[in-house]
Amino acid sequence: MASAVEIANISLIGLGGKPISSFTESTSEAISVNAVWNVFRQTLLRSHYWNFAIKRQELAQSTTPPGFAYDYKYALPSDNLRIIQVYTNGDYKIENGFVITNHTDCKVKYVADITDTSVWTGDFTELMSARLKAELAYSITRDKDMVTLSWKLFKDKEEQCKWADASEDIEDVFLGGTDLISVRAI
């Protein structure tokens, strides 16, 4: 798969900008890409349950209790961007980087901050490039029509990528009485 610099260059060249060889160059293109890369990557990863970015982990119990209302506290993984599911047999809350619950163990499924572009899918790579292109369009081209076109292409690509990714697996059955059948029975 493409490196971060290659992904950025797809965007820059598509806008008529100059390609870069690293994010730390002193060119305006490199400075612009470097300023936004991490934020856009994390935003895109958080926007959907991307199959390549899903992880599962059993959390370590904190030695400090949550204070009141709950007995246990578990630190979320450092690469967590979005919790998909918390596997406990009871009530829980997510607060300040922790899961708090009355359950003696805690497992989570989450969207991770995947910085290694070699594990990204081709679709996600194209989507990140399209996002960069849309965000950088005005600063590179000063052309409002290019900005509009770039955002439209990004939104179309985003819809296609999310649909393709979501169609690869079946929906999870949530435990603990939160699936539609048990909610409906109430």
C-alpha positions as CSV (number, residue, x, y, z in Angstrom):
1,M,0.0,0.0,0.0
2,A,0.9,3.6,-0.3
3,S,3.0,5.5,2.2
4,A,1.6,8.7,3.9
5,V,3.8,10.8,1.7
6,E,2.5,9.0,-1.5
7,I,-1.1,9.5,-0.3
8,A,-0.4,13.2,0.2
9,N,1.2,13.5,-3.2
10,I,-1.8,12.0,-4.9
11,S,-3.8,14.9,-3.4
12,L,-1.2,17.6,-4.1
13,I,-0.6,16.5,-7.7
14,G,-4.4,16.3,-8.3
15,L,-4.5,20.0,-7.3
16,G,-1.6,21.0,-9.5
17,G,0.7,21.3,-6.4
18,K,4.3,20.2,-6.1
19,P,4.9,16.7,-4.7
20,I,6.8,16.4,-1.4
21,S,9.4,13.9,-0.2
22,S,8.6,14.2,3.5
23,F,6.1,15.9,5.9
24,T,9.0,17.9,7.5
25,E,10.1,19.8,4.4
26,S,9.9,23.5,4.5
27,T,7.7,23.8,1.4
28,S,4.2,25.2,1.7
29,E,2.8,21.9,0.5
30,A,4.6,19.8,3.2
31,I,3.7,22.3,5.9
32,S,0.0,22.3,4.9
33,V,-0.1,18.5,4.8
34,N,1.8,18.0,8.0
35,A,-0.6,20.5,9.8
36,V,-3.7,18.5,9.0
37,W,-2.6,14.8,8.4
38,N,-3.2,13.4,11.9
39,V,-6.5,15.3,12.5
40,F,-8.0,14.1,9.2
41,R,-6.7,10.5,9.6
42,Q,-8.3,10.3,13.1
43,T,-11.5,12.0,11.9
44,L,-11.9,9.5,9.0
45,L,-11.1,6.5,11.1
46,R,-13.6,7.6,13.8
47,S,-16.3,8.3,11.2
48,H,-17.0,4.6,10.6
49,Y,-16.3,1.1,12.0
50,W,-13.6,0.4,9.4
51,N,-12.9,-3.4,9.4
52,F,-9.1,-2.9,9.2
53,A,-9.1,-0.6,12.2
54,I,-11.2,-2.7,14.6
55,K,-9.5,-4.2,17.6
56,R,-10.6,-6.1,20.7
57,Q,-9.0,-5.9,24.1
58,E,-9.5,-6.9,27.7
59,L,-8.9,-3.8,29.8
60,A,-6.7,-3.7,32.9
61,Q,-8.5,-2.6,36.0
62,S,-7.4,0.7,37.5
63,T,-6.2,0.7,41.1
64,T,-8.1,3.9,41.7
65,P,-11.9,3.4,42.0
66,P,-14.2,5.8,40.0
67,G,-15.4,7.7,43.1
68,F,-19.1,6.9,43.4
69,A,-22.0,5.0,41.7
70,Y,-19.6,2.4,40.2
71,D,-17.0,0.1,41.8
72,Y,-14.5,-0.4,39.0
73,K,-12.6,1.6,36.5
74,Y,-10.8,0.4,33.4
75,A,-8.4,2.5,31.2
76,L,-9.3,2.6,27.5
77,P,-6.5,1.6,25.1
78,S,-4.2,4.4,24.1
79,D,-5.0,4.0,20.4
80,N,-8.8,4.1,21.0
81,L,-10.7,6.5,18.7
82,R,-14.2,5.2,19.2
83,I,-15.7,2.5,21.3
84,I,-17.9,0.1,19.4
85,Q,-19.0,-2.2,22.2
86,V,-18.3,-2.8,25.9
87,Y,-18.7,-6.4,26.9
88,T,-19.9,-6.4,30.5
89,N,-23.0,-7.9,32.2
90,G,-24.3,-4.6,33.4
91,D,-24.4,-0.9,33.2
92,Y,-21.3,1.1,32.3
93,K,-20.2,4.6,31.4
94,I,-17.3,5.9,29.4
95,E,-15.8,8.9,31.1
96,N,-12.4,10.7,30.7
97,G,-10.6,7.8,29.0
98,F,-12.1,5.1,31.3
99,V,-14.9,2.6,31.3
100,I,-16.6,2.6,34.7
101,T,-18.8,-0.3,35.7
102,N,-19.7,-2.6,38.6
103,H,-18.4,-5.6,36.7
104,T,-15.1,-7.2,37.7
105,D,-13.7,-7.5,34.2
106,C,-14.1,-5.4,31.0
107,K,-13.6,-6.2,27.4
108,V,-14.0,-3.7,24.5
109,K,-14.2,-3.6,20.8
110,Y,-13.1,-0.3,19.3
111,V,-11.9,1.6,16.3
112,A,-8.1,2.1,16.7
113,D,-5.9,4.9,15.5
114,I,-4.1,3.0,12.7
115,T,-1.1,5.1,11.7
116,D,0.5,2.5,9.5
117,T,-0.8,3.2,6.1
118,S,0.4,-0.3,4.8
119,V,-2.6,-1.9,6.6
120,W,-5.2,0.5,5.3
121,T,-7.5,-0.8,2.6
122,G,-7.2,0.7,-0.9
123,D,-10.6,2.3,-0.5
124,F,-9.5,4.0,2.7
125,T,-6.3,5.2,1.2
126,E,-8.2,6.8,-1.7
127,L,-10.6,8.3,0.8
128,M,-7.8,9.9,2.8
129,S,-6.3,11.3,-0.3
130,A,-9.7,12.7,-1.4
131,R,-10.2,14.3,2.1
132,L,-6.7,15.9,1.9
133,K,-7.5,17.2,-1.6
134,A,-10.8,18.7,-0.5
135,E,-9.2,20.4,2.5
136,L,-6.2,21.7,0.7
137,A,-7.9,22.7,-2.5
138,Y,-8.3,26.4,-1.7
139,S,-4.8,26.9,-0.2
140,I,-3.2,25.2,-3.2
141,T,-5.4,26.5,-6.1
142,R,-7.3,29.5,-4.8
143,D,-10.1,28.2,-7.0
144,K,-13.5,28.0,-5.4
145,D,-14.8,25.7,-8.2
146,M,-12.0,23.2,-7.4
147,V,-12.9,23.3,-3.7
148,T,-16.6,22.5,-4.6
149,L,-15.6,19.7,-6.9
150,S,-13.1,18.3,-4.5
151,W,-15.7,18.2,-1.7
152,K,-18.2,16.5,-3.9
153,L,-15.7,13.9,-5.0
154,F,-14.8,13.3,-1.4
155,K,-18.4,12.8,-0.3
156,D,-19.1,10.4,-3.2
157,K,-16.0,8.4,-2.3
158,E,-16.9,8.4,1.3
159,E,-20.3,6.9,0.6
160,Q,-18.8,4.2,-1.6
161,C,-16.1,3.3,0.8
162,K,-18.4,3.0,3.8
163,W,-20.8,0.9,1.9
164,A,-18.1,-1.4,0.6
165,D,-16.6,-1.8,4.1
166,A,-19.9,-2.4,5.8
167,S,-20.9,-5.0,3.3
168,E,-18.0,-7.3,4.2
169,D,-19.5,-8.7,7.4
170,I,-22.7,-9.2,9.3
171,E,-24.0,-7.1,12.1
172,D,-22.8,-7.9,15.6
173,V,-25.3,-9.2,18.2
174,F,-24.9,-7.0,21.2
175,L,-24.8,-8.7,24.6
176,G,-26.4,-7.7,27.8
177,G,-30.0,-7.2,26.6
178,T,-29.2,-4.4,24.2
179,D,-30.1,-6.0,20.9
180,L,-33.4,-5.1,19.2
181,I,-35.2,-8.2,20.1
182,S,-34.7,-7.9,23.9
183,V,-35.4,-4.1,23.8
184,R,-38.6,-4.8,21.9
185,A,-39.7,-7.3,24.5
186,I,-39.7,-4.7,27.2
